[in-house]
Amino acid sequence: MEYPYYPGCTLKTTGKKDEEAALEVAKLLGFELKELPTWTCCGVVYNLTSDVMADHLSATRTLIRAQEMGRELKTNKLVTLCSMCYNVLKQVNLMYKNNPDKLYNINLFMDTEEDYLGNIEILHFLEVLYNDIGLEKIKQKVKTPLKDLKVDPYYGCMLLRPKTIAFDNQDNPHVMGDILSALGAIVIENPMTVECCGAHQVITNKEAVLDCVQRIVNISQSKGSDVIVTPCPLCQYNLTTAQKSLFQKGKINYQTPVIYLSELLRIALSDNNENYLKEYMFIKDKLEKRGGL
Amino acid sequence: MAEKNQIPLVSVFIMGKEYKIPSGLTLMKAMEYAGYRYTRGAGCRAGFCGACATIYRLKNDYKLKSALACQTTVEDGMYLVQLPFTPANKKKYDMEKLNIAHNALLKEYPEIARCISCNSCTKVCPQELKVMDYVQASLRGDIEKAAILSFDCVQCGLCAFRCPAEITQYHVGQLARRLNGKFVAPKAIHTEDAVAKVNTGVTKKEISKLKSLNASEIKDLYKKRSIE
């Protein structure tokens, strides 16, 4: 099975690890993420001003690219890894479904492209794992069970808000937890899992991010998590860098590693991962101690 | 003269005023035929220097088109104006202090983050470059791709005029190519060798000999040169 795949800018720069791991995970689970041959930035934030169409051009162009590749691969799906891209693309797509007049206008404007027909379905990598591959198959493919590894799945906002684009329960999401359980991990229930990490405030108001992250990490640590996993590059960045500052300021006693869900999946799904594990000594140590490796 | 040779005339509106111009002339020649004299906005007259960016419309067409005046011939009912200069934000940077981190281009030209992918730049480019794609590549730190996609840029500046995000694409591309040349592309060893050879003074004698000649002697020398 091949899926058209949209990486987004972050996964080519600061979030490279996520992409590398996810592409490998896809291979291990028997499907392929085929990157769109050309793509533009998703637009970063979905513009809520109802009459500013220019800000939706980026996402629309990507939807057209997906439409082109979809014809070739005989699918109407487009997979994203970054939560932010997922959010923007899915909201723009939905806006066209609800407002055919806007789709008509933007197609008139984009006169060098084929018309976007409004049929693309935006999927997050997690949805592919959960719905298309399924927990049973993932369970069968596990080569290194994450035995007794205490994992805190952190969602952030972008996958679940607004409700119209959420693919999981908004207040009590379970998809990531279910996948982690299938890998053999102990899933920690953190009520802060859908709270904001501070997002782009990191540029203008770092203190706000520190506050957000402290609340998330405090509960995670009090529940004894070994690692926090997230599908979102911005959450990963904020949670990691803010913990560094919080630790220096003495506001937390230690820093909990924050990695991408795809990285943990890759560890669990491969057997020959001694080399790969070098980067994840905290996991290796924990797993060895608990007899997981 | 044109009538005598029976070259059909076409109507061209230069800055709103109608002129009858022999068909087949380039926009640049047409302007000169109409009596304009270039002091700026004309360079190599061969499509390489990018000095003669021109915008025009055709009769009954809403499209605003663009061209290099030296590379495009007149059409009947053409409304045109030539842009002699692009006021553009060109950063001063020290190549020795730059690097190829993913935000290297973004640091010098932060406005590339304002790109909304409207594709206006690509549509206007007389070199038919994928301008939007190289801006997007720059945005995500793919310097090599930005350099390759912008390689044939002649710096005419039309993209910067059309950009709603006020990006000066052609300067971004130029920086990408410089960074690519300095840090990414393989070194041209033969060029380095040649420069080192020049620095030893091996060409000095020939050049001073040429400098001492007068115009007619140089002309003679030119006529007698060996041609491949």
Boltz contact constraints between the chains, C-beta under 6 A:
constraints:
  - contact:
      token1: [A, 9]
      token2: [B, 140]
      max_distance: 6.0
  - contact:
      token1: [A, 12]
      token2: [B, 140]
      max_distance: 6.0
  - contact:
      token1: [A, 13]
      token2: [B, 102]
      max_distance: 6.0
  - contact:
      token1: [A, 13]
      token2: [B, 140]
      max_distance: 6.0
  - contact:
      token1: [A, 13]
      token2: [B, 141]
      max_distance: 6.0
  - contact:
      token1: [A, 38]
      token2: [B, 133]
      max_distance: 6.0
  - contact:
      token1: [A, 40]
      token2: [B, 117]
      max_distance: 6.0
  - contact:
      token1: [A, 40]
      token2: [B, 136]
      max_distance: 6.0
  - contact:
      token1: [A, 54]
      token2: [B, 116]
      max_distance: 6.0
  - contact:
      token1: [A, 57]
      token2: [B, 116]
      max_distance: 6.0
  - contact:
      token1: [A, 57]
      token2: [B, 117]
      max_distance: 6.0
  - contact:
      token1: [A, 57]
      token2: [B, 118]
      max_distance: 6.0
  - contact:
      token1: [A, 58]
      token2: [B, 116]
      max_distance: 6.0
  - contact:
      token1: [A, 58]
      token2: [B, 117]
      max_distance: 6.0
  - contact:
      token1: [A, 61]
      token2: [B, 117]
      max_distance: 6.0
